[in-house]
Amino acid sequence: MKKEFNKYGQRLTDDEYQARVVDLAQDSYGKPGYERAEIGLMIDHRLGKDFPSPKREALVDAVLSARRAIPFLLAKDKLTSAFGKGTKKPVGAALERHMEKKCGKVLDKTDLAQFLGR
């Protein structure tokens, strides 16, 4: 079980996080700002409610950038497989490396591991 507090203050518990994500989805799924708010809740849950605003915005941008790359990474994997080139690593590994690369530009190693759930 994770600690409720860390260097960025109190974190949302698993139950609080799930409830807020459901409420957010019911109220504003698909509306402008939904993804940013959802990532903000993820930050509150994994890093803490007092995560600094400038870094928070940069981290939200990094996660959004990584999410936008998902279709490209999936297509690249399919093309690589179709032509029998490259290693047969799971697609999830490429997605994880990409997320780590993007978020690693904002977070130090300790915070990155915590954010990615390691």
Jmol script that loads the backbone (N, CA, C; Angstrom):
load data "model"
ATOM      1  N   MET A   1       0.838  -1.185   0.000  1.00  0.00           N
ATOM      2  CA  MET A   1       0.000   0.000   0.000  1.00  0.00           C
ATOM      3  C   MET A   1       0.881   1.245   0.000  1.00  0.00           C
ATOM      4  N   LYS A   2       0.544   2.207  -0.814  1.00  0.00           N
ATOM      5  CA  LYS A   2       1.341   3.425  -0.913  1.00  0.00           C
ATOM      6  C   LYS A   2       1.087   4.341   0.276  1.00  0.00           C
ATOM      7  N   LYS A   3       2.069   5.176   0.552  1.00  0.00           N
ATOM      8  CA  LYS A   3       1.903   6.149   1.615  1.00  0.00           C
ATOM      9  C   LYS A   3       0.917   7.219   1.159  1.00  0.00           C
ATOM     10  N   GLU A   4       0.105   7.687   2.105  1.00  0.00           N
ATOM     11  CA  GLU A   4      -0.894   8.699   1.781  1.00  0.00           C
ATOM     12  C   GLU A   4      -0.243  10.072   1.551  1.00  0.00           C
ATOM     13  N   PHE A   5       0.905  10.324   2.212  1.00  0.00           N
ATOM     14  CA  PHE A   5       1.598  11.598   2.080  1.00  0.00           C
ATOM     15  C   PHE A   5       2.981  11.360   1.485  1.00  0.00           C
ATOM     16  N   ASN A   6       3.499  12.347   0.804  1.00  0.00           N
ATOM     17  CA  ASN A   6       4.868  12.323   0.318  1.00  0.00           C
ATOM     18  C   ASN A   6       5.351  13.757   0.185  1.00  0.00           C
ATOM     19  N   LYS A   7       6.408  13.984  -0.574  1.00  0.00           N
ATOM     20  CA  LYS A   7       6.971  15.334  -0.638  1.00  0.00           C
ATOM     21  C   LYS A   7       6.052  16.348  -1.315  1.00  0.00           C
ATOM     22  N   TYR A   8       5.014  15.872  -2.013  1.00  0.00           N
ATOM     23  CA  TYR A   8       4.063  16.780  -2.654  1.00  0.00           C
ATOM     24  C   TYR A   8       2.716  16.784  -1.944  1.00  0.00           C
ATOM     25  N   GLY A   9       2.733  16.492  -0.672  1.00  0.00           N
ATOM     26  CA  GLY A   9       1.517  16.563   0.125  1.00  0.00           C
ATOM     27  C   GLY A   9       0.663  15.317   0.033  1.00  0.00           C
ATOM     28  N   GLN A  10      -0.554  15.469   0.478  1.00  0.00           N
ATOM     29  CA  GLN A  10      -1.484  14.347   0.526  1.00  0.00           C
ATOM     30  C   GLN A  10      -1.832  13.892  -0.886  1.00  0.00           C
ATOM     31  N   ARG A  11      -1.960  12.584  -1.018  1.00  0.00           N
ATOM     32  CA  ARG A  11      -2.372  11.995  -2.287  1.00  0.00           C
ATOM     33  C   ARG A  11      -3.819  11.535  -2.177  1.00  0.00           C
ATOM     34  N   LEU A  12      -4.484  11.472  -3.325  1.00  0.00           N
ATOM     35  CA  LEU A  12      -5.813  10.872  -3.353  1.00  0.00           C
ATOM     36  C   LEU A  12      -5.670   9.381  -3.092  1.00  0.00           C
ATOM     37  N   THR A  13      -6.543   8.835  -2.271  1.00  0.00           N
ATOM     38  CA  THR A  13      -6.538   7.387  -2.063  1.00  0.00           C
ATOM     39  C   THR A  13      -7.069   6.724  -3.330  1.00  0.00           C
ATOM     40  N   ASP A  14      -6.909   5.423  -3.421  1.00  0.00           N
ATOM     41  CA  ASP A  14      -7.425   4.698  -4.579  1.00  0.00           C
ATOM     42  C   ASP A  14      -8.930   4.930  -4.741  1.00  0.00           C
ATOM     43  N   ASP A  15      -9.659   4.858  -3.635  1.00  0.00           N
ATOM     44  CA  ASP A  15     -11.111   5.049  -3.685  1.00  0.00           C
ATOM     45  C   ASP A  15     -11.493   6.472  -4.096  1.00  0.00           C
ATOM     46  N   GLU A  16     -10.796   7.462  -3.536  1.00  0.00           N
ATOM     47  CA  GLU A  16     -11.066   8.852  -3.909  1.00  0.00           C
ATOM     48  C   GLU A  16     -10.783   9.086  -5.395  1.00  0.00           C
ATOM     49  N   TYR A  17      -9.664   8.546  -5.846  1.00  0.00           N
ATOM     50  CA  TYR A  17      -9.274   8.700  -7.248  1.00  0.00           C
ATOM     51  C   TYR A  17     -10.338   8.099  -8.167  1.00  0.00           C
ATOM     52  N   GLN A  18     -10.740   6.866  -7.883  1.00  0.00           N
ATOM     53  CA  GLN A  18     -11.742   6.202  -8.721  1.00  0.00           C
ATOM     54  C   GLN A  18     -13.056   6.985  -8.738  1.00  0.00           C
ATOM     55  N   ALA A  19     -13.487   7.442  -7.579  1.00  0.00           N
ATOM     56  CA  ALA A  19     -14.739   8.196  -7.495  1.00  0.00           C
ATOM     57  C   ALA A  19     -14.655   9.504  -8.294  1.00  0.00           C
ATOM     58  N   ARG A  20     -13.541  10.200  -8.178  1.00  0.00           N
ATOM     59  CA  ARG A  20     -13.395  11.477  -8.895  1.00  0.00           C
ATOM     60  C   ARG A  20     -13.284  11.278 -10.404  1.00  0.00           C
ATOM     61  N   VAL A  21     -12.617  10.212 -10.814  1.00  0.00           N
ATOM     62  CA  VAL A  21     -12.519   9.931 -12.246  1.00  0.00           C
ATOM     63  C   VAL A  21     -13.898   9.608 -12.817  1.00  0.00           C
ATOM     64  N   VAL A  22     -14.672   8.819 -12.089  1.00  0.00           N
ATOM     65  CA  VAL A  22     -16.033   8.489 -12.538  1.00  0.00           C
ATOM     66  C   VAL A  22     -16.884   9.756 -12.603  1.00  0.00           C
ATOM     67  N   ASP A  23     -16.832  10.588 -11.576  1.00  0.00           N
ATOM     68  CA  ASP A  23     -17.595  11.837 -11.569  1.00  0.00           C
ATOM     69  C   ASP A  23     -17.190  12.727 -12.743  1.00  0.00           C
ATOM     70  N   LEU A  24     -15.895  12.845 -12.966  1.00  0.00           N
ATOM     71  CA  LEU A  24     -15.389  13.672 -14.062  1.00  0.00           C
ATOM     72  C   LEU A  24     -15.902  13.141 -15.402  1.00  0.00           C
ATOM     73  N   ALA A  25     -15.828  11.844 -15.592  1.00  0.00           N
ATOM     74  CA  ALA A  25     -16.290  11.243 -16.851  1.00  0.00           C
ATOM     75  C   ALA A  25     -17.786  11.464 -17.047  1.00  0.00           C
ATOM     76  N   GLN A  26     -18.556  11.316 -15.984  1.00  0.00           N
ATOM     77  CA  GLN A  26     -20.008  11.507 -16.095  1.00  0.00           C
ATOM     78  C   GLN A  26     -20.357  12.954 -16.419  1.00  0.00           C
ATOM     79  N   ASP A  27     -19.575  13.878 -15.872  1.00  0.00           N
ATOM     80  CA  ASP A  27     -19.874  15.298 -16.053  1.00  0.00           C
ATOM     81  C   ASP A  27     -19.320  15.892 -17.341  1.00  0.00           C
ATOM     82  N   SER A  28     -18.147  15.416 -17.784  1.00  0.00           N
ATOM     83  CA  SER A  28     -17.510  16.159 -18.866  1.00  0.00           C
ATOM     84  C   SER A  28     -16.731  15.336 -19.884  1.00  0.00           C
ATOM     85  N   TYR A  29     -16.991  14.028 -19.971  1.00  0.00           N
ATOM     86  CA  TYR A  29     -16.259  13.218 -20.941  1.00  0.00           C
ATOM     87  C   TYR A  29     -16.442  13.784 -22.345  1.00  0.00           C
ATOM     88  N   GLY A  30     -15.333  13.954 -23.044  1.00  0.00           N
ATOM     89  CA  GLY A  30     -15.369  14.455 -24.410  1.00  0.00           C
ATOM     90  C   GLY A  30     -15.400  15.961 -24.537  1.00  0.00           C
ATOM     91  N   LYS A  31     -15.592  16.660 -23.452  1.00  0.00           N
ATOM     92  CA  LYS A  31     -15.625  18.121 -23.487  1.00  0.00           C
ATOM     93  C   LYS A  31     -14.202  18.663 -23.421  1.00  0.00           C
ATOM     94  N   PRO A  32     -14.004  19.891 -23.889  1.00  0.00           N
ATOM     95  CA  PRO A  32     -12.669  20.493 -23.787  1.00  0.00           C
ATOM     96  C   PRO A  32     -12.195  20.532 -22.336  1.00  0.00           C
ATOM     97  N   GLY A  33     -10.969  20.178 -22.138  1.00  0.00           N
ATOM     98  CA  GLY A  33     -10.378  20.198 -20.813  1.00  0.00           C
ATOM     99  C   GLY A  33     -10.517  18.899 -20.042  1.00  0.00           C
ATOM    100  N   TYR A  34     -11.299  17.957 -20.588  1.00  0.00           N
ATOM    101  CA  TYR A  34     -11.507  16.691 -19.876  1.00  0.00           C
ATOM    102  C   TYR A  34     -10.195  15.942 -19.652  1.00  0.00           C
ATOM    103  N   GLU A  35      -9.415  15.770 -20.712  1.00  0.00           N
ATOM    104  CA  GLU A  35      -8.169  14.995 -20.575  1.00  0.00           C
ATOM    105  C   GLU A  35      -7.203  15.651 -19.593  1.00  0.00           C
ATOM    106  N   ARG A  36      -7.103  16.967 -19.648  1.00  0.00           N
ATOM    107  CA  ARG A  36      -6.213  17.676 -18.727  1.00  0.00           C
ATOM    108  C   ARG A  36      -6.659  17.456 -17.279  1.00  0.00           C
ATOM    109  N   ALA A  37      -7.970  17.510 -17.033  1.00  0.00           N
ATOM    110  CA  ALA A  37      -8.493  17.303 -15.683  1.00  0.00           C
ATOM    111  C   ALA A  37      -8.252  15.863 -15.232  1.00  0.00           C
ATOM    112  N   GLU A  38      -8.424  14.920 -16.143  1.00  0.00           N
ATOM    113  CA  GLU A  38      -8.212  13.515 -15.816  1.00  0.00           C
ATOM    114  C   GLU A  38      -6.741  13.250 -15.464  1.00  0.00           C
ATOM    115  N   ILE A  39      -5.839  13.861 -16.205  1.00  0.00           N
ATOM    116  CA  ILE A  39      -4.407  13.710 -15.909  1.00  0.00           C
ATOM    117  C   ILE A  39      -4.072  14.413 -14.599  1.00  0.00           C
ATOM    118  N   GLY A  40      -4.714  15.532 -14.335  1.00  0.00           N
ATOM    119  CA  GLY A  40      -4.525  16.219 -13.057  1.00  0.00           C
ATOM    120  C   GLY A  40      -4.899  15.336 -11.878  1.00  0.00           C
ATOM    121  N   LEU A  41      -5.990  14.590 -12.014  1.00  0.00           N
ATOM    122  CA  LEU A  41      -6.378  13.653 -10.956  1.00  0.00           C
ATOM    123  C   LEU A  41      -5.338  12.542 -10.813  1.00  0.00           C
ATOM    124  N   MET A  42      -4.799  12.098 -11.935  1.00  0.00           N
ATOM    125  CA  MET A  42      -3.759  11.070 -11.903  1.00  0.00           C
ATOM    126  C   MET A  42      -2.531  11.583 -11.131  1.00  0.00           C
ATOM    127  N   ILE A  43      -2.176  12.828 -11.353  1.00  0.00           N
ATOM    128  CA  ILE A  43      -1.044  13.437 -10.644  1.00  0.00           C
ATOM    129  C   ILE A  43      -1.350  13.522  -9.147  1.00  0.00           C
ATOM    130  N   ASP A  44      -2.564  13.959  -8.799  1.00  0.00           N
ATOM    131  CA  ASP A  44      -2.951  14.047  -7.389  1.00  0.00           C
ATOM    132  C   ASP A  44      -2.899  12.679  -6.715  1.00  0.00           C
ATOM    133  N   HIS A  45      -3.234  11.652  -7.446  1.00  0.00           N
ATOM    134  CA  HIS A  45      -3.253  10.288  -6.914  1.00  0.00           C
ATOM    135  C   HIS A  45      -1.848   9.701  -6.790  1.00  0.00           C
ATOM    136  N   ARG A  46      -1.020   9.923  -7.781  1.00  0.00           N
ATOM    137  CA  ARG A  46       0.287   9.268  -7.811  1.00  0.00           C
ATOM    138  C   ARG A  46       1.410  10.088  -7.187  1.00  0.00           C
ATOM    139  N   LEU A  47       1.322  11.421  -7.281  1.00  0.00           N
ATOM    140  CA  LEU A  47       2.413  12.257  -6.778  1.00  0.00           C
ATOM    141  C   LEU A  47       2.010  13.122  -5.590  1.00  0.00           C
ATOM    142  N   GLY A  48       0.800  13.631  -5.577  1.00  0.00           N
ATOM    143  CA  GLY A  48       0.341  14.469  -4.474  1.00  0.00           C
ATOM    144  C   GLY A  48      -0.376  15.711  -4.957  1.00  0.00           C
ATOM    145  N   LYS A  49      -1.256  16.203  -4.118  1.00  0.00           N
ATOM    146  CA  LYS A  49      -2.089  17.355  -4.460  1.00  0.00           C
ATOM    147  C   LYS A  49      -1.287  18.651  -4.563  1.00  0.00           C
ATOM    148  N   ASP A  50      -0.122  18.689  -3.910  1.00  0.00           N
ATOM    149  CA  ASP A  50       0.683  19.910  -3.910  1.00  0.00           C
ATOM    150  C   ASP A  50       1.803  19.886  -4.945  1.00  0.00           C
ATOM    151  N   PHE A  51       1.669  19.037  -5.962  1.00  0.00           N
ATOM    152  CA  PHE A  51       2.667  18.993  -7.025  1.00  0.00           C
ATOM    153  C   PHE A  51       2.714  20.381  -7.663  1.00  0.00           C
ATOM    154  N   PRO A  52       3.912  20.967  -7.833  1.00  0.00           N
ATOM    155  CA  PRO A  52       4.039  22.355  -8.293  1.00  0.00           C
ATOM    156  C   PRO A  52       3.356  22.625  -9.643  1.00  0.00           C
ATOM    157  N   SER A  53       2.669  23.743  -9.726  1.00  0.00           N
ATOM    158  CA  SER A  53       1.892  24.088 -10.920  1.00  0.00           C
ATOM    159  C   SER A  53       2.697  24.099 -12.225  1.00  0.00           C
ATOM    160  N   PRO A  54       3.867  24.730 -12.268  1.00  0.00           N
ATOM    161  CA  PRO A  54       4.597  24.735 -13.551  1.00  0.00           C
ATOM    162  C   PRO A  54       4.970  23.316 -14.004  1.00  0.00           C
ATOM    163  N   LYS A  55       5.419  22.500 -13.053  1.00  0.00           N
ATOM    164  CA  LYS A  55       5.758  21.118 -13.396  1.00  0.00           C
ATOM    165  C   LYS A  55       4.506  20.320 -13.720  1.00  0.00           C
ATOM    166  N   ARG A  56       3.397  20.631 -13.050  1.00  0.00           N
ATOM    167  CA  ARG A  56       2.125  19.947 -13.312  1.00  0.00           C
ATOM    168  C   ARG A  56       1.703  20.176 -14.763  1.00  0.00           C
ATOM    169  N   GLU A  57       1.751  21.427 -15.203  1.00  0.00           N
ATOM    170  CA  GLU A  57       1.372  21.738 -16.587  1.00  0.00           C
ATOM    171  C   GLU A  57       2.305  21.043 -17.580  1.00  0.00           C
ATOM    172  N   ALA A  58       3.593  21.036 -17.280  1.00  0.00           N
ATOM    173  CA  ALA A  58       4.549  20.363 -18.164  1.00  0.00           C
ATOM    174  C   ALA A  58       4.301  18.858 -18.202  1.00  0.00           C
ATOM    175  N   LEU A  59       3.960  18.273 -17.054  1.00  0.00           N
ATOM    176  CA  LEU A  59       3.686  16.842 -16.999  1.00  0.00           C
ATOM    177  C   LEU A  59       2.390  16.506 -17.738  1.00  0.00           C
ATOM    178  N   VAL A  60       1.372  17.326 -17.586  1.00  0.00           N
ATOM    179  CA  VAL A  60       0.123  17.118 -18.323  1.00  0.00           C
ATOM    180  C   VAL A  60       0.409  17.156 -19.823  1.00  0.00           C
ATOM    181  N   ASP A  61       1.195  18.142 -20.258  1.00  0.00           N
ATOM    182  CA  ASP A  61       1.552  18.237 -21.676  1.00  0.00           C
ATOM    183  C   ASP A  61       2.331  17.008 -22.142  1.00  0.00           C
ATOM    184  N   ALA A  62       3.221  16.509 -21.304  1.00  0.00           N
ATOM    185  CA  ALA A  62       4.015  15.322 -21.659  1.00  0.00           C
ATOM    186  C   ALA A  62       3.123  14.097 -21.812  1.00  0.00           C
ATOM    187  N   VAL A  63       2.183  13.918 -20.901  1.00  0.00           N
ATOM    188  CA  VAL A  63       1.277  12.767 -20.979  1.00  0.00           C
ATOM    189  C   VAL A  63       0.385  12.889 -22.220  1.00  0.00           C
ATOM    190  N   LEU A  64      -0.122  14.081 -22.492  1.00  0.00           N
ATOM    191  CA  LEU A  64      -0.949  14.276 -23.693  1.00  0.00           C
ATOM    192  C   LEU A  64      -0.147  13.991 -24.956  1.00  0.00           C
ATOM    193  N   SER A  65       1.095  14.423 -24.977  1.00  0.00           N
ATOM    194  CA  SER A  65       1.968  14.155 -26.125  1.00  0.00           C
ATOM    195  C   SER A  65       2.185  12.656 -26.307  1.00  0.00           C
ATOM    196  N   ALA A  66       2.430  11.967 -25.203  1.00  0.00           N
ATOM    197  CA  ALA A  66       2.629  10.514 -25.272  1.00  0.00           C
ATOM    198  C   ALA A  66       1.350   9.824 -25.747  1.00  0.00           C
ATOM    199  N   ARG A  67       0.209  10.281 -25.290  1.00  0.00           N
ATOM    200  CA  ARG A  67      -1.062   9.675 -25.710  1.00  0.00           C
ATOM    201  C   ARG A  67      -1.307   9.878 -27.208  1.00  0.00           C
ATOM    202  N   ARG A  68      -0.935  11.050 -27.715  1.00  0.00           N
ATOM    203  CA  ARG A  68      -1.126  11.312 -29.146  1.00  0.00           C
ATOM    204  C   ARG A  68      -0.260  10.395 -30.007  1.00  0.00           C
ATOM    205  N   ALA A  69       0.840   9.893 -29.455  1.00  0.00           N
ATOM    206  CA  ALA A  69       1.748   9.026 -30.209  1.00  0.00           C
ATOM    207  C   ALA A  69       1.271   7.578 -30.272  1.00  0.00           C
ATOM    208  N   ILE A  70       0.270   7.213 -29.496  1.00  0.00           N
ATOM    209  CA  ILE A  70      -0.171   5.819 -29.440  1.00  0.00           C
ATOM    210  C   ILE A  70      -0.553   5.269 -30.822  1.00  0.00           C
ATOM    211  N   PRO A  71      -1.375   5.952 -31.610  1.00  0.00           N
ATOM    212  CA  PRO A  71      -1.710   5.389 -32.930  1.00  0.00           C
ATOM    213  C   PRO A  71      -0.475   5.164 -33.810  1.00  0.00           C
ATOM    214  N   PHE A  72       0.479   6.096 -33.769  1.00  0.00           N
ATOM    215  CA  PHE A  72       1.702   5.947 -34.544  1.00  0.00           C
ATOM    216  C   PHE A  72       2.488   4.721 -34.083  1.00  0.00           C
ATOM    217  N   LEU A  73       2.626   4.553 -32.779  1.00  0.00           N
ATOM    218  CA  LEU A  73       3.380   3.414 -32.251  1.00  0.00           C
ATOM    219  C   LEU A  73       2.702   2.090 -32.592  1.00  0.00           C
ATOM    220  N   LEU A  74       1.389   2.066 -32.549  1.00  0.00           N
ATOM    221  CA  LEU A  74       0.660   0.850 -32.918  1.00  0.00           C
ATOM    222  C   LEU A  74       0.825   0.539 -34.402  1.00  0.00           C
ATOM    223  N   ALA A  75       0.724   1.561 -35.239  1.00  0.00           N
ATOM    224  CA  ALA A  75       0.891   1.364 -36.680  1.00  0.00           C
ATOM    225  C   ALA A  75       2.310   0.910 -37.004  1.00  0.00           C
ATOM    226  N   LYS A  76       3.275   1.518 -36.342  1.00  0.00           N
ATOM    227  CA  LYS A  76       4.668   1.132 -36.554  1.00  0.00           C
ATOM    228  C   LYS A  76       4.878  -0.338 -36.188  1.00  0.00           C
ATOM    229  N   ASP A  77       4.285  -0.764 -35.080  1.00  0.00           N
ATOM    230  CA  ASP A  77       4.402  -2.159 -34.662  1.00  0.00           C
ATOM    231  C   ASP A  77       3.775  -3.098 -35.691  1.00  0.00           C
ATOM    232  N   LYS A  78       2.619  -2.738 -36.195  1.00  0.00           N
ATOM    233  CA  LYS A  78       1.938  -3.574 -37.201  1.00  0.00           C
ATOM    234  C   LYS A  78       2.763  -3.667 -38.482  1.00  0.00           C
ATOM    235  N   LEU A  79       3.312  -2.556 -38.923  1.00  0.00           N
ATOM    236  CA  LEU A  79       4.133  -2.571 -40.139  1.00  0.00           C
ATOM    237  C   LEU A  79       5.412  -3.381 -39.937  1.00  0.00           C
ATOM    238  N   THR A  80       6.026  -3.225 -38.797  1.00  0.00           N
ATOM    239  CA  THR A  80       7.237  -3.981 -38.489  1.00  0.00           C
ATOM    240  C   THR A  80       6.941  -5.478 -38.488  1.00  0.00           C
ATOM    241  N   SER A  81       5.832  -5.845 -37.870  1.00  0.00           N
ATOM    242  CA  SER A  81       5.433  -7.259 -37.817  1.00  0.00           C
ATOM    243  C   SER A  81       5.095  -7.785 -39.207  1.00  0.00           C
ATOM    244  N   ALA A  82       4.415  -6.977 -40.005  1.00  0.00           N
ATOM    245  CA  ALA A  82       3.990  -7.405 -41.332  1.00  0.00           C
ATOM    246  C   ALA A  82       5.176  -7.694 -42.245  1.00  0.00           C
ATOM    247  N   PHE A  83       6.253  -6.930 -42.070  1.00  0.00           N
ATOM    248  CA  PHE A  83       7.420  -7.111 -42.926  1.00  0.00           C
ATOM    249  C   PHE A  83       8.512  -7.936 -42.262  1.00  0.00           C
ATOM    250  N   GLY A  84       8.208  -8.465 -41.075  1.00  0.00           N
ATOM    251  CA  GLY A  84       9.145  -9.360 -40.404  1.00  0.00           C
ATOM    252  C   GLY A  84      10.450  -8.727 -39.984  1.00  0.00           C
ATOM    253  N   LYS A  85      10.423  -7.440 -39.730  1.00  0.00           N
ATOM    254  CA  LYS A  85      11.651  -6.748 -39.315  1.00  0.00           C
ATOM    255  C   LYS A  85      11.566  -6.361 -37.860  1.00  0.00           C
ATOM    256  N   GLY A  86      12.693  -6.178 -37.261  1.00  0.00           N
ATOM    257  CA  GLY A  86      12.741  -5.715 -35.878  1.00  0.00           C
ATOM    258  C   GLY A  86      12.506  -6.828 -34.886  1.00  0.00           C
ATOM    259  N   THR A  87      12.591  -6.459 -33.635  1.00  0.00           N
ATOM    260  CA  THR A  87      12.385  -7.436 -32.571  1.00  0.00           C
ATOM    261  C   THR A  87      10.900  -7.604 -32.309  1.00  0.00           C
ATOM    262  N   LYS A  88      10.539  -8.690 -31.720  1.00  0.00           N
ATOM    263  CA  LYS A  88       9.133  -8.985 -31.423  1.00  0.00           C
ATOM    264  C   LYS A  88       8.801  -8.602 -29.987  1.00  0.00           C
ATOM    265  N   LYS A  89       9.057  -7.366 -29.629  1.00  0.00           N
ATOM    266  CA  LYS A  89       8.717  -6.882 -28.298  1.00  0.00           C
ATOM    267  C   LYS A  89       7.238  -6.510 -28.269  1.00  0.00           C
ATOM    268  N   PRO A  90       6.614  -6.676 -27.129  1.00  0.00           N
ATOM    269  CA  PRO A  90       5.197  -6.298 -27.033  1.00  0.00           C
ATOM    270  C   PRO A  90       5.002  -4.802 -27.272  1.00  0.00           C
ATOM    271  N   VAL A  91       3.877  -4.450 -27.874  1.00  0.00           N
ATOM    272  CA  VAL A  91       3.574  -3.047 -28.150  1.00  0.00           C
ATOM    273  C   VAL A  91       3.570  -2.243 -26.858  1.00  0.00           C
ATOM    274  N   GLY A  92       3.088  -2.838 -25.784  1.00  0.00           N
ATOM    275  CA  GLY A  92       3.044  -2.142 -24.500  1.00  0.00           C
ATOM    276  C   GLY A  92       4.402  -1.651 -24.051  1.00  0.00           C
ATOM    277  N   ALA A  93       5.454  -2.390 -24.387  1.00  0.00           N
ATOM    278  CA  ALA A  93       6.806  -1.983 -24.008  1.00  0.00           C
ATOM    279  C   ALA A  93       7.192  -0.680 -24.712  1.00  0.00           C
ATOM    280  N   ALA A  94       6.825  -0.564 -25.979  1.00  0.00           N
ATOM    281  CA  ALA A  94       7.124   0.662 -26.724  1.00  0.00           C
ATOM    282  C   ALA A  94       6.329   1.830 -26.161  1.00  0.00           C
ATOM    283  N   LEU A  95       5.076   1.584 -25.811  1.00  0.00           N
ATOM    284  CA  LEU A  95       4.249   2.640 -25.230  1.00  0.00           C
ATOM    285  C   LEU A  95       4.819   3.094 -23.890  1.00  0.00           C
ATOM    286  N   GLU A  96       5.256   2.137 -23.082  1.00  0.00           N
ATOM    287  CA  GLU A  96       5.829   2.459 -21.783  1.00  0.00           C
ATOM    288  C   GLU A  96       7.125   3.259 -21.936  1.00  0.00           C
ATOM    289  N   ARG A  97       7.981   2.840 -22.856  1.00  0.00           N
ATOM    290  CA  ARG A  97       9.239   3.578 -23.082  1.00  0.00           C
ATOM    291  C   ARG A  97       8.958   5.003 -23.546  1.00  0.00           C
ATOM    292  N   HIS A  98       7.962   5.161 -24.396  1.00  0.00           N
ATOM    293  CA  HIS A  98       7.625   6.489 -24.894  1.00  0.00           C
ATOM    294  C   HIS A  98       7.104   7.380 -23.767  1.00  0.00           C
ATOM    295  N   MET A  99       6.228   6.828 -22.927  1.00  0.00           N
ATOM    296  CA  MET A  99       5.704   7.582 -21.786  1.00  0.00           C
ATOM    297  C   MET A  99       6.844   7.951 -20.834  1.00  0.00           C
ATOM    298  N   GLU A 100       7.735   7.004 -20.590  1.00  0.00           N
ATOM    299  CA  GLU A 100       8.878   7.248 -19.717  1.00  0.00           C
ATOM    300  C   GLU A 100       9.765   8.356 -20.277  1.00  0.00           C
ATOM    301  N   LYS A 101       9.985   8.338 -21.562  1.00  0.00           N
ATOM    302  CA  LYS A 101      10.824   9.361 -22.211  1.00  0.00           C
ATOM    303  C   LYS A 101      10.197  10.746 -22.079  1.00  0.00           C
ATOM    304  N   LYS A 102       8.909  10.839 -22.389  1.00  0.00           N
ATOM    305  CA  LYS A 102       8.222  12.139 -22.326  1.00  0.00           C
ATOM    306  C   LYS A 102       8.145  12.674 -20.893  1.00  0.00           C
ATOM    307  N   CYS A 103       7.713  11.828 -19.961  1.00  0.00           N
ATOM    308  CA  CYS A 103       7.549  12.260 -18.580  1.00  0.00           C
ATOM    309  C   CYS A 103       8.897  12.450 -17.885  1.00  0.00           C
ATOM    310  N   GLY A 104       9.909  11.725 -18.333  1.00  0.00           N
ATOM    311  CA  GLY A 104      11.245  11.842 -17.764  1.00  0.00           C
ATOM    312  C   GLY A 104      11.889  13.192 -18.020  1.00  0.00           C
ATOM    313  N   LYS A 105      11.359  13.939 -18.970  1.00  0.00           N
ATOM    314  CA  LYS A 105      11.856  15.286 -19.222  1.00  0.00           C
ATOM    315  C   LYS A 105      11.376  16.270 -18.161  1.00  0.00           C
ATOM    316  N   VAL A 106      10.321  15.883 -17.430  1.00  0.00           N
ATOM    317  CA  VAL A 106       9.725  16.753 -16.422  1.00  0.00           C
ATOM    318  C   VAL A 106      10.069  16.290 -15.003  1.00  0.00           C
ATOM    319  N   LEU A 107      10.099  14.969 -14.801  1.00  0.00           N
ATOM    320  CA  LEU A 107      10.251  14.397 -13.469  1.00  0.00           C
ATOM    321  C   LEU A 107      11.646  13.825 -13.249  1.00  0.00           C
ATOM    322  N   ASP A 108      12.100  13.877 -11.989  1.00  0.00           N
ATOM    323  CA  ASP A 108      13.346  13.182 -11.663  1.00  0.00           C
ATOM    324  C   ASP A 108      13.058  11.686 -11.590  1.00  0.00           C
ATOM    325  N   LYS A 109      14.101  10.881 -11.419  1.00  0.00           N
ATOM    326  CA  LYS A 109      13.939   9.422 -11.468  1.00  0.00           C
ATOM    327  C   LYS A 109      12.987   8.896 -10.399  1.00  0.00           C
ATOM    328  N   THR A 110      13.063   9.430  -9.204  1.00  0.00           N
ATOM    329  CA  THR A 110      12.195   8.980  -8.116  1.00  0.00           C
ATOM    330  C   THR A 110      10.739   9.302  -8.415  1.00  0.00           C
ATOM    331  N   ASP A 111      10.475  10.546  -8.830  1.00  0.00           N
ATOM    332  CA  ASP A 111       9.102  10.949  -9.139  1.00  0.00           C
ATOM    333  C   ASP A 111       8.579  10.210 -10.370  1.00  0.00           C
ATOM    334  N   LEU A 112       9.440   9.963 -11.337  1.00  0.00           N
ATOM    335  CA  LEU A 112       9.026   9.229 -12.536  1.00  0.00           C
ATOM    336  C   LEU A 112       8.601   7.805 -12.171  1.00  0.00           C
ATOM    337  N   ALA A 113       9.391   7.152 -11.339  1.00  0.00           N
ATOM    338  CA  ALA A 113       9.045   5.785 -10.913  1.00  0.00           C
ATOM    339  C   ALA A 113       7.712   5.789 -10.164  1.00  0.00           C
ATOM    340  N   GLN A 114       7.511   6.771  -9.321  1.00  0.00           N
ATOM    341  CA  GLN A 114       6.266   6.856  -8.560  1.00  0.00           C
ATOM    342  C   GLN A 114       5.087   7.132  -9.490  1.00  0.00           C
ATOM    343  N   PHE A 115       5.270   8.023 -10.445  1.00  0.00           N
ATOM    344  CA  PHE A 115       4.200   8.373 -11.370  1.00  0.00           C
ATOM    345  C   PHE A 115       3.823   7.188 -12.260  1.00  0.00           C
ATOM    346  N   LEU A 116       4.827   6.425 -12.682  1.00  0.00           N
ATOM    347  CA  LEU A 116       4.568   5.269 -13.541  1.00  0.00           C
ATOM    348  C   LEU A 116       4.193   4.011 -12.767  1.00  0.00           C
ATOM    349  N   GLY A 117       4.171   4.121 -11.441  1.00  0.00           N
ATOM    350  CA  GLY A 117       3.741   2.993 -10.612  1.00  0.00           C
ATOM    351  C   GLY A 117       4.763   1.902 -10.435  1.00  0.00           C
ATOM    352  N   ARG A 118       6.005   2.286 -10.382  1.00  0.00           N
ATOM    353  CA  ARG A 118       7.081   1.292 -10.221  1.00  0.00           C
ATOM    354  C   ARG A 118       7.557   1.219  -8.809  1.00  0.00           C
TER     355      ARG A 118
END
end "model"
wireframe off; spacefill off
backbone 0.3
color backbone group
